[in-house]
Amino acid sequence: MEKFELHILGCGSALPTTRHFATSQVVNLRDKLFMIDCGEGAQMQLRKSRLKFSRLNHIFISHLHGDHCFGLMGLISTFGLLGRTAELHIHSPKGLEELLTPMLNFFCHTLAYKVIFHEFDTRQTSVVYEDRSMTVTTIPLQHRIPCCGFLFAEKARPNHIIRDMVDFYKVPVYELNRIKNGSDYVTPEGEVIVNTRLTRPSDPPRKYAYCSDTIFRPEIVEQLSGVDLLFHEATFAESELARAKETYHTTAAQAARIALGAGVRQLVIGHFSARYEDENILLKEASAVFPNTILAKENLCISL
């Protein structure tokens, strides 16, 4: 099975603590790296996770609060110091290019590579990235400013050829691509060899969903249906429900209800409020609703 990993670089919320870095993650799909949010210290955590800077070409920013994007300038500058020449693509809600351009012109005017901004509308679902292996689709969220999550979906792969059967029926090489994609094989004598005798199904495509920051939003359950791994913010415990509503955040129990309703395989919670020195209270609340829940932590790597 091809590599599909989630690396947690930071899982704290806005107020800095000694326990957590600000929000940032990296998805590693077949050794292509995709960063989600870029809080302060993201480049340091990228080093600690032993991820190659040169393989990161796309950064997805959920919203323009500082704890989700203050690390961008440092990372862009470091790429320049490393002699980067490949384009860097930053996908974000409207406004980031306007904010960063003056700083780039001042601090990074000698960059040998292009920083290309791609804006998207957080109010609707849209595909913001696609290649041969995957798509990245926005998940409309509701926060104090325009915000969205991201769904990383692996594309279905062709069936696997059963080599012994292909050899047995003397299938020509030029027929193999058609057979991989589901076609039967007709021998020169006119016998039809059904595809299921020549191939076995590929592994089912995997999905990872990222949802931070947002008020409890059951409307996203349908889009999250059946994902393999869901990261959902769990800023507060249920005892702080009023505060969660006021700040447009989610409690751990609410995050678990989203996971339960969507039928996801595993839930990881994060974006912890600085008030919790021990996040096990959040884990306990979420696990009571959705047992297959784990806590995010720095440099945690989860394989899908």
Order of alpha helices (4+ residues) and beta strands (2+ residues): beta-beta-beta-alpha-beta-alpha-beta-alpha-beta-beta-beta-beta-beta-alpha-alpha-beta-beta-alpha-beta-beta-alpha-beta-alpha-alpha-beta-alpha-beta-beta
